[in-house]
Amino acid sequence: MKSAYELAMERLNKVAPTVKLTPVQKKHIAELESEYRAKIADREMFLQGQIQKAVEKQDAEAFAQLEKQLLLERRKFHEELETKRAQIRQD
C-alpha cells in the first residue's frame, strides 16, 4: 500500500515530469552558480563597506538606502541566475 506522499508524487510526475539534466547541463549550472555566488559576494562586500561608513557617520537615510540597494541587487542576481538556469534546462 502506497503512502499519501507517494501517491501525490506520482500525480505530480504525471502533470510535470522531472527533467533529467545531462552532465554538460549540470556542469554549466554549477559554473553559473559559482559565478553568481562570486558576483553576490563582491557586491555584498562593497555595499557592506558603504553601510559601515554610513553607520560610522550616523547617517540613517544612507544606511536605509544602502540596505535596500543590497536587497535589490541580491534579488536581481538571483533572478538572473534562475533565468539562466531555466535556459540551460531547456537546451
QUIBEL-V498945 format. One record per pair of residues at least 12 apart in sequence whose C-alpha atoms are under 10 Angstrom apart, sorted by the first residue. I is the first residue (numbers start at 0). J is the second residue. D is the distance in Angstrom with one decimal. If there is no record, write none. Layout:
# QUIBEL-V498945
I_J_D + I_J_D
This chain:
# QUIBEL-V498945
18_88_8.0 + 18_89_9.4 + 19_88_8.9 + 20_87_9.2 + 20_88_6.9 + 20_89_9.6 + 20_90_9.8 + 21_88_9.0 + 23_87_9.6 + 24_84_9.0 + 24_87_6.3 + 24_88_6.9 + 24_89_9.6 + 24_90_8.3 + 25_84_9.7 + 25_87_8.9 + 25_88_9.0 + 27_83_9.7 + 27_84_8.6 + 27_87_7.5 + 27_88_9.9 + 28_80_9.0 + 28_81_9.8 + 28_83_8.3 + 28_84_6.1 + 28_85_9.5 + 28_87_7.3 + 28_88_8.8 + 29_84_9.5 + 31_80_7.1 + 31_81_9.7 + 31_83_7.9 + 31_84_7.9 + 32_77_9.5 + 32_80_7.2 + 32_81_9.5 + 32_83_9.9 + 32_84_8.9 + 34_80_9.3 + 35_73_9.8 + 35_76_6.8 + 35_77_7.8 + 35_79_8.8 + 35_80_6.9 + 36_73_10.0 + 36_76_8.9 + 36_77_9.3 + 36_80_9.7 + 38_72_10.0 + 38_73_9.3 + 38_76_7.9 + 39_69_9.4 + 39_72_8.0 + 39_73_6.4 + 39_74_9.7 + 39_75_9.7 + 39_76_6.9 + 39_77_8.8 + 40_73_9.4 + 42_69_7.8 + 42_72_7.9 + 42_73_8.4 + 43_69_6.8 + 43_70_9.5 + 43_72_8.9 + 43_73_8.3 + 45_69_9.6 + 46_65_6.8 + 46_66_8.1 + 46_68_8.3 + 46_69_6.6 + 47_62_9.9 + 47_65_8.4 + 47_66_8.6 + 47_69_8.4 + 49_61_8.9 + 49_62_8.3 + 49_65_7.4 + 49_66_9.7 + 50_62_5.6 + 50_63_8.7 + 50_64_9.1 + 50_65_6.2 + 50_66_7.3 + 50_69_9.6 + 51_65_10.0 + 53_65_8.7
